[in-house]
Amino acid sequence: MEYLVLGFFTGLSLILAIGAQNIFVIEQGLKKQYIFLVCFVCSLSDLLLIFLGILLFHFFHQYFNLFVELTLNVLLIIFLVYFIYSKIKLISRNISFNSEVKDISKTEILFKTLGFTYLNAHVYSDTVFFLGNFSKNFLFDEKIYFGTGASIASFIFFFLLGYLSAYFSKFAQNDKVWKFINLFIITFMTSLAIYIIRETIYFL
């Protein structure tokens, strides 16, 4: 159960940040256009990529040696430091959303959502690399719980983001709300970075 909770909060911390995909979801919520389709595609894509990363690292973990383990841990630390730094920069930045409604077909919005999801490099670094790498030393059932928790976080987050944007536009477009969210992300990810640094030192 603890790995389900860990996966939930880790996954939530990765997707909470304001990025191109989340801005797109908010804008669709503000426009009240195909909200369910957009949220479902984003959530399902996260689930697939999360378990892709976890299973890749699980099945190839047997080929890792000490050097590979250390290299992956160092890359993980670099990723976290950059991630935290990028969130610190966002605190002072104003966020703008486009709520202008334009006619668009369901097919167009589907391909647009897929584009914002799969053409976004951060999606792969956050899901496949980070979550897969972070869970590489867990037992298999712990990995499943971890991945399930992260996937649940994605479904809850995207659907809340899309539908709450439609009903609480003032909150969705409030910079103070996103600055508070970024502070939570920075705090949680810093604790994860400290944990991974300790694990890496232990290897040495």
C-alpha positions in Angstrom: 0.0 0.0 0.0 2.9 2.4 0.8 4.1 2.0 -2.8 0.7 2.9 -4.2 0.8 6.1 -2.1 4.4 6.8 -3.1 3.5 6.2 -6.8 0.5 8.5 -6.5 2.4 11.5 -5.0 5.4 11.0 -7.2 3.3 10.8 -10.3 1.2 13.8 -9.1 4.4 15.9 -8.6 5.5 15.2 -12.1 2.3 16.1 -13.9 1.1 19.0 -11.6 3.6 21.4 -13.1 2.3 23.8 -15.8 3.5 22.7 -19.2 2.3 22.7 -22.8 0.1 19.6 -22.2 -1.5 20.9 -19.0 -2.1 24.4 -20.5 -3.8 22.7 -23.5 -6.1 20.7 -21.1 -7.0 23.9 -19.2 -7.7 25.8 -22.3 -10.1 23.0 -23.5 -11.8 23.1 -20.1 -12.2 26.9 -20.4 -13.6 26.5 -23.9 -15.8 23.5 -22.8 -14.7 21.6 -25.9 -14.3 17.7 -25.9 -13.1 17.8 -22.2 -13.7 14.1 -21.6 -11.9 13.0 -24.8 -8.9 15.3 -24.0 -8.6 14.2 -20.4 -9.1 10.5 -21.2 -6.4 10.5 -23.9 -3.9 12.3 -21.7 -4.6 9.9 -18.7 -4.5 6.7 -20.7 -1.3 7.8 -22.5 0.3 8.4 -19.1 -0.8 4.9 -17.9 0.7 3.3 -21.0 4.0 5.2 -20.7 4.3 4.7 -16.9 4.1 0.9 -17.2 6.3 0.9 -20.3 9.0 2.6 -18.3 8.5 0.3 -15.3 8.5 -2.9 -17.3 11.5 -1.8 -19.5 13.6 -1.2 -16.4 12.3 -4.4 -14.8 13.2 -6.7 -17.6 16.5 -5.1 -18.4 17.5 -4.6 -14.8 19.1 -8.1 -14.8 21.7 -6.8 -17.3 22.7 -3.8 -15.1 26.0 -3.9 -13.3 27.3 -1.5 -10.7 28.5 1.0 -13.3 25.1 1.1 -15.0 23.3 1.5 -11.7 25.5 4.4 -10.7 25.2 6.0 -14.1 21.4 5.8 -14.0 21.3 7.2 -10.5 23.5 10.1 -11.5 21.2 10.8 -14.5 18.2 10.6 -12.2 19.8 13.1 -9.8 20.6 15.5 -12.8 17.0 15.1 -14.0 15.7 16.0 -10.6 18.0 19.0 -10.1 17.0 20.3 -13.5 13.3 19.6 -12.8 13.4 21.4 -9.4 15.3 24.4 -11.0 12.7 24.7 -13.8 10.0 24.8 -11.2 11.8 27.5 -9.2 12.0 29.6 -12.3 8.2 29.2 -12.9 7.4 30.8 -9.6 8.1 34.3 -10.9 6.5 33.8 -14.3 2.9 34.8 -15.2 0.8 32.2 -17.0 -1.7 33.1 -19.8 -4.4 30.9 -21.3 -6.3 31.2 -24.5 -10.0 30.8 -23.9 -11.1 31.8 -27.4 -13.6 29.2 -28.8 -13.0 28.0 -32.3 -14.8 25.3 -34.3 -12.8 22.1 -34.3 -13.8 18.5 -35.0 -13.4 15.5 -32.7 -10.7 14.1 -35.0 -8.8 17.3 -35.0 -8.9 17.6 -31.2 -7.8 13.9 -30.9 -4.7 14.4 -33.0 -4.0 17.7 -31.3 -4.1 15.9 -27.9 -1.9 13.1 -29.1 0.5 15.7 -30.4 0.7 17.6 -27.1 1.2 14.2 -25.4 3.6 12.1 -27.6 5.6 14.9 -29.2 6.4 16.3 -25.8 9.9 15.1 -24.7 9.0 15.8 -21.0 6.3 13.1 -21.1 8.9 10.4 -21.8 11.5 11.8 -19.4 8.9 12.0 -16.6 7.1 8.7 -17.2 9.3 6.2 -19.0 12.7 7.3 -17.6 12.0 8.8 -14.2 9.3 6.5 -12.9 10.9 3.4 -14.5 14.4 4.3 -13.2 13.1 5.3 -9.7 11.3 2.0 -9.3 14.0 -0.2 -10.8 15.1 -1.7 -7.4 11.5 -2.4 -6.2 10.1 -5.9 -6.1 7.8 -6.7 -9.0 4.5 -6.4 -7.1 5.8 -3.1 -5.5 6.4 -1.8 -9.0 2.9 -2.6 -10.0 1.5 -0.8 -7.0 3.8 2.1 -7.7 2.8 2.3 -11.3 -0.9 2.0 -10.4 -0.6 4.9 -7.9 1.1 7.1 -10.5 -1.6 6.2 -13.1 -4.4 6.9 -10.6 -2.8 10.3 -10.0 -2.8 11.0 -13.8 -6.5 10.1 -14.2 -7.6 12.2 -11.2 -5.4 15.1 -12.1 -6.3 15.4 -15.8 -10.0 15.0 -15.3 -10.0 17.5 -12.4 -7.9 19.9 -14.4 -10.2 19.7 -17.4 -13.6 19.8 -15.7 -12.7 22.2 -12.9 -11.2 24.6 -15.5 -14.7 24.7 -17.0 -16.4 25.5 -13.7 -13.7 27.4 -11.8 -12.0 29.4 -14.4 -10.8 32.0 -11.9 -8.8 29.4 -10.0 -7.5 27.7 -13.2 -6.1 31.1 -14.4 -4.9 32.2 -11.0 -1.1 32.6 -10.8 -1.1 32.4 -7.0 -2.6 28.9 -7.2 0.0 27.6 -9.6 2.8 29.2 -7.5 1.6 27.3 -4.5 1.4 24.1 -6.5 5.0 24.7 -7.7 6.2 25.1 -4.1 4.6 21.7 -3.2 6.4 20.1 -6.2 9.8 21.7 -5.3 9.5 20.4 -1.7 8.4 16.9 -2.7 11.0 16.5 -5.5 13.8 17.8 -3.3 13.0 15.1 -0.7 13.2 12.5 -3.5 16.5 13.9 -4.8 18.0 13.6 -1.2 16.7 10.0 -1.0 18.4 9.1 -4.4 21.6 10.9 -3.5 21.8 8.8 -0.3 21.1 5.6 -2.2 23.9 6.5 -4.7 26.4 7.2 -1.9 25.4 3.8 -0.4 26.4 2.2 -3.7 29.8 3.8 -3.4 
